[in-house]
Amino acid sequence: MASLYTQQSTNVRKTWLLMSTFFLLVIAIGWSLSWYLNEPGILYIAAGFSIVMNIGAYWFSDRIALASTKAKPADEVQYRELHRMVENLAITAGLPKPRVYVIEDAAPNAFATGRNAKKGVVAVTTGLLERLDRSELEGVIAHELAHIGNRDILVMTVAVVLAGFVSVLADMFLRFAMFGDGRENRNPMLLILAVVGIILAPIAAQLIQLAISRKREFLADASGALLTRYPDGLASALKKISSYSHPMESASHATAHMFISNPFGAGERSQFIAKLFATHPPVEERIAALTTMRI
């Protein structure tokens, strides 16, 4: 029988495999552009622009996420038990206590952000605090601390950088193909293949980014359950959170991947296309993975 330790190892390997695939995609699209233009220098400009923009977003990721979700610092008197729970679990995880924020929203949900453990933030909605019992809330907090401990923000930032890089290169290539020079003395068949590849590359990049997002949720589930030593608490919490039918008031596609569960409310998740472009794995799979594992 698989344990939470093997689940962690499996998801770490799969995440690295996806990241490697992402890098290969970047190399392939970069080669296509340099071949077409016969000018490799433009790749450095595109890469530099994309990296600067995305690293900037990473550097201020906590501020952007908190502002976009209208999260406010959790008062230490009003939310004394929440602060105590976060602190105790952080000590158990060997992490500094993250800042604690609350979102005034009836939809139960939570997310973590921060570019490193010292800058970590855990935010929960008021709906989450109202609907979950203590063991369930501990499971959710442990899951979010796992994101901080696993450096998931860094992983997702790299994915965003690469996705942005692919999109910029694809756009540049198509513009040059339509209006620029460089088409002379090129094999027409290779040119057609390159253009088709460039068109499909951003879609592939987006799918890989979403796949990485889904894998990190499985890893955080396993790490969080290991931290509390009670997988059923997180499994029960996920069931309650996913069954809530209304979307969060501040839900947006830009921050959807950060939350523990889909912030747009319960809906159809079984359709193939919906699953393919989802930011989270099906909650049924997450619950099954937790309930069938042993510590």
C-alpha positions as CSV (number, residue, x, y, z in Angstrom):
1,M,0.0,0.0,0.0
2,A,1.3,3.5,-0.9
3,S,2.2,5.8,2.0
4,L,2.2,9.6,2.2
5,Y,5.9,9.4,1.8
6,T,5.7,7.6,-1.5
7,Q,3.0,10.0,-2.7
8,Q,5.3,12.9,-2.0
9,S,8.2,11.3,-3.9
10,T,6.0,10.4,-6.8
11,N,4.6,14.0,-7.1
12,V,8.0,15.6,-6.8
13,R,9.3,13.4,-9.6
14,K,6.3,14.2,-11.8
15,T,6.7,17.9,-11.2
16,W,10.3,17.8,-12.2
17,L,9.4,15.8,-15.3
18,L,6.8,18.4,-16.3
19,M,9.3,21.2,-15.7
20,S,11.9,19.4,-17.9
21,T,9.2,19.1,-20.6
22,F,8.5,22.8,-20.2
23,F,12.2,23.6,-20.7
24,L,12.4,21.4,-23.8
25,L,9.4,23.3,-25.2
26,V,11.1,26.6,-24.7
27,I,14.3,25.3,-26.4
28,A,12.3,24.0,-29.3
29,I,10.4,27.2,-29.9
30,G,13.6,29.2,-29.5
31,W,15.3,27.1,-32.1
32,S,12.4,27.7,-34.5
33,L,12.6,31.4,-34.1
34,S,16.4,31.6,-34.4
35,W,16.2,29.4,-37.5
36,Y,13.6,31.5,-39.2
37,L,15.3,34.9,-38.4
38,N,18.9,33.6,-38.5
39,E,19.5,35.9,-35.6
40,P,19.9,34.4,-32.1
41,G,20.3,37.7,-30.4
42,I,16.6,38.4,-30.4
43,L,16.0,35.4,-28.2
44,Y,18.0,37.0,-25.4
45,I,15.9,40.2,-25.6
46,A,12.7,38.2,-25.5
47,A,13.9,36.0,-22.6
48,G,15.2,39.0,-20.6
49,F,11.9,40.9,-21.0
50,S,9.8,37.8,-20.0
51,I,12.0,36.9,-17.0
52,V,12.1,40.5,-15.7
53,M,8.3,40.9,-15.9
54,N,7.6,37.5,-14.3
55,I,10.2,37.7,-11.6
56,G,8.8,41.1,-10.7
57,A,5.4,39.4,-10.3
58,Y,7.1,36.7,-8.2
59,W,8.8,39.2,-6.0
60,F,5.5,41.0,-5.2
61,S,3.4,37.9,-5.4
62,D,2.2,38.1,-1.8
63,R,1.0,41.7,-2.2
64,I,-0.7,41.1,-5.5
65,A,-2.5,38.0,-4.2
66,L,-3.6,39.7,-1.0
67,A,-4.8,42.8,-2.7
68,S,-6.7,40.9,-5.5
69,T,-8.6,38.8,-2.9
70,K,-9.2,41.7,-0.5
71,A,-7.5,39.8,2.3
72,K,-7.0,41.7,5.6
73,P,-4.6,40.9,8.5
74,A,-6.3,38.6,11.0
75,D,-6.7,40.5,14.3
76,E,-4.8,38.5,16.9
77,V,-7.5,39.0,19.5
78,Q,-10.5,38.2,17.4
79,Y,-8.8,35.3,15.6
80,R,-6.7,34.1,18.6
81,E,-7.4,30.4,18.0
82,L,-6.5,30.7,14.3
83,H,-3.2,32.4,15.1
84,R,-2.5,29.7,17.7
85,M,-3.3,26.9,15.3
86,V,-1.1,28.4,12.5
87,E,1.8,28.9,15.0
88,N,1.6,25.4,16.4
89,L,1.5,23.7,13.0
90,A,4.3,26.0,11.7
91,I,6.5,24.9,14.7
92,T,5.7,21.3,13.9
93,A,6.6,21.8,10.2
94,G,9.9,23.6,11.2
95,L,8.7,26.8,9.6
96,P,8.6,30.4,10.8
97,K,5.0,31.5,11.6
98,P,3.5,33.0,8.4
99,R,1.4,36.1,8.5
100,V,-2.2,35.3,8.9
101,Y,-4.9,37.0,6.8
102,V,-8.7,36.7,6.6
103,I,-11.0,37.2,3.6
104,E,-14.5,38.3,4.2
105,D,-16.3,35.8,2.0
106,A,-18.9,33.1,2.7
107,A,-17.3,30.6,0.4
108,P,-14.9,28.3,2.3
109,N,-11.4,28.5,0.9
110,A,-7.8,29.3,1.7
111,F,-4.5,30.0,0.0
112,A,-0.8,30.5,0.8
113,T,1.6,32.9,-0.8
114,G,5.1,34.4,-0.3
115,R,8.3,33.9,-2.1
116,N,10.0,32.1,0.8
117,A,9.2,30.7,4.2
118,K,10.2,34.0,5.9
119,K,7.7,35.9,3.7
120,G,5.0,33.3,4.0
121,V,1.3,34.2,4.2
122,V,-1.7,32.0,4.9
123,A,-5.1,33.5,4.1
124,V,-8.5,31.9,5.0
125,T,-12.1,33.0,4.3
126,T,-14.6,33.6,7.0
127,G,-16.7,30.9,5.4
128,L,-13.9,28.4,6.0
129,L,-13.7,29.3,9.7
130,E,-17.5,29.0,10.1
131,R,-18.0,25.6,8.3
132,L,-15.0,23.5,9.3
133,D,-14.4,21.8,12.6
134,R,-11.0,21.9,14.3
135,S,-9.4,18.8,12.7
136,E,-10.6,19.9,9.3
137,L,-9.3,23.4,9.7
138,E,-5.9,22.0,10.9
139,G,-5.8,19.9,7.7
140,V,-6.4,23.0,5.5
141,I,-3.8,25.1,7.4
142,A,-1.3,22.2,7.2
143,H,-1.9,22.0,3.4
144,E,-1.2,25.7,3.0
145,L,2.0,25.4,5.2
146,A,3.0,22.6,2.9
147,H,2.8,24.9,-0.1
148,I,5.2,27.3,1.7
149,G,7.6,24.5,2.9
150,N,7.6,22.9,-0.6
151,R,8.5,26.2,-2.2
152,D,5.5,25.9,-4.5
153,I,5.4,29.6,-5.1
154,L,8.9,29.3,-6.7
155,V,7.9,26.4,-8.8
156,M,4.8,28.1,-10.1
157,T,6.8,31.3,-10.8
158,V,9.2,29.4,-12.9
159,A,6.3,27.9,-14.8
160,V,4.8,31.3,-15.3
161,V,8.1,32.6,-16.6
162,L,8.4,29.8,-19.1
163,A,4.8,30.1,-20.2
164,G,5.3,33.8,-20.7
165,F,8.5,33.2,-22.6
166,V,6.8,30.8,-24.9
167,S,3.9,33.2,-25.5
168,V,6.3,36.1,-26.3
169,L,8.4,34.0,-28.7
170,A,5.3,32.7,-30.4
171,D,3.9,36.1,-30.9
172,M,7.2,37.4,-32.2
173,F,7.6,34.5,-34.7
174,L,4.0,35.0,-36.1
175,R,4.6,38.7,-36.5
176,F,7.8,38.1,-38.4
177,A,6.3,35.3,-40.4
178,M,3.5,37.7,-41.6
179,F,5.3,41.0,-41.9
180,G,9.0,40.5,-41.5
181,D,11.9,39.3,-43.6
182,G,13.7,35.9,-43.4
183,R,11.3,33.8,-45.4
184,E,13.6,33.7,-48.5
185,N,15.5,30.5,-49.1
186,R,13.6,28.6,-46.5
187,N,12.2,25.2,-47.0
188,P,8.4,25.8,-47.3
189,M,7.5,22.5,-45.5
190,L,9.8,23.3,-42.6
191,L,8.3,26.8,-42.4
192,I,4.8,25.4,-42.3
193,L,5.7,23.0,-39.5
194,A,7.4,25.8,-37.6
195,V,4.4,28.0,-37.8
196,V,2.0,25.3,-36.8
197,G,4.4,24.5,-33.9
198,I,4.5,28.1,-32.8
199,I,0.7,28.3,-32.9
200,L,0.3,25.2,-30.7
201,A,3.2,26.1,-28.3
202,P,1.3,28.6,-26.1
203,I,-1.5,26.1,-25.7
204,A,1.0,23.4,-24.7
205,A,2.7,25.8,-22.3
206,Q,-0.6,26.6,-20.6
207,L,-1.4,22.9,-20.3
208,I,2.0,22.1,-18.7
209,Q,1.6,25.1,-16.3
210,L,-1.8,23.8,-15.3
211,A,-0.5,20.2,-14.9
212,I,2.2,21.5,-12.6
213,S,-0.4,23.4,-10.6
214,R,-2.4,20.2,-10.2
215,K,0.6,18.1,-9.1
216,R,1.5,20.6,-6.4
217,E,-1.9,20.2,-4.9
218,F,-1.4,16.5,-4.6
219,L,2.0,17.1,-3.0
220,A,0.6,19.7,-0.6
221,D,-2.2,17.3,0.4
222,A,0.3,14.5,1.2
223,S,2.6,16.9,3.0
224,G,-0.2,18.5,5.0
225,A,-1.7,15.1,6.0
226,L,1.8,14.0,7.1
227,L,2.1,17.1,9.2
228,T,-1.2,16.6,11.1
229,R,-0.9,12.8,11.1
230,Y,-4.7,12.8,10.3
231,P,-5.4,12.6,6.5
232,D,-9.2,12.2,7.2
233,G,-9.3,15.7,8.5
234,L,-8.1,17.2,5.2
235,A,-10.2,14.8,3.2
236,S,-13.3,15.9,5.1
237,A,-12.4,19.6,4.7
238,L,-12.0,19.1,0.9
239,K,-15.4,17.5,0.7
240,K,-17.1,20.4,2.5
241,I,-15.2,23.1,0.5
242,S,-15.9,21.5,-2.9
243,S,-19.6,21.1,-2.2
244,Y,-20.1,24.8,-1.7
245,S,-22.0,25.9,-4.8
246,H,-21.4,29.7,-4.9
247,P,-18.1,31.3,-6.2
248,M,-16.0,33.5,-4.1
249,E,-16.7,37.2,-4.5
250,S,-13.1,37.9,-5.4
251,A,-12.5,34.8,-7.5
252,S,-10.4,35.4,-10.6
253,H,-8.6,33.2,-13.1
254,A,-5.3,35.0,-12.3
255,T,-5.3,33.7,-8.7
256,A,-7.5,30.6,-8.9
257,H,-4.5,28.2,-8.9
258,M,-3.4,29.5,-5.5
259,F,-6.5,28.3,-3.5
260,I,-6.9,24.9,-1.9
261,S,-9.9,24.3,-4.1
262,N,-11.6,25.8,-7.2
263,P,-12.8,29.3,-6.1
264,F,-15.6,29.4,-8.7
265,G,-17.9,27.0,-6.8
266,A,-19.0,23.4,-7.3
267,G,-19.7,22.5,-10.9
268,E,-19.1,19.9,-13.6
269,R,-15.5,18.6,-13.2
270,S,-15.9,15.3,-15.0
271,Q,-15.7,16.6,-18.6
272,F,-12.3,15.8,-20.3
273,I,-11.7,19.4,-21.6
274,A,-12.7,20.9,-18.2
275,K,-10.3,18.6,-16.4
276,L,-7.5,19.3,-18.9
277,F,-7.7,23.1,-18.4
278,A,-8.5,22.9,-14.6
279,T,-6.1,24.5,-12.1
280,H,-6.9,21.8,-9.5
281,P,-7.2,18.0,-9.8
282,P,-10.7,16.5,-9.3
283,V,-11.5,16.7,-5.6
284,E,-12.7,13.1,-5.7
285,E,-9.1,12.0,-6.7
286,R,-7.6,14.1,-3.9
287,I,-10.0,12.6,-1.3
288,A,-9.4,9.1,-2.5
289,A,-5.6,9.6,-2.4
290,L,-5.8,10.8,1.2
291,T,-8.3,8.1,2.5
292,T,-6.4,5.2,1.0
293,M,-3.0,6.1,2.3
294,R,-1.3,5.3,5.6
295,I,1.3,7.3,7.5
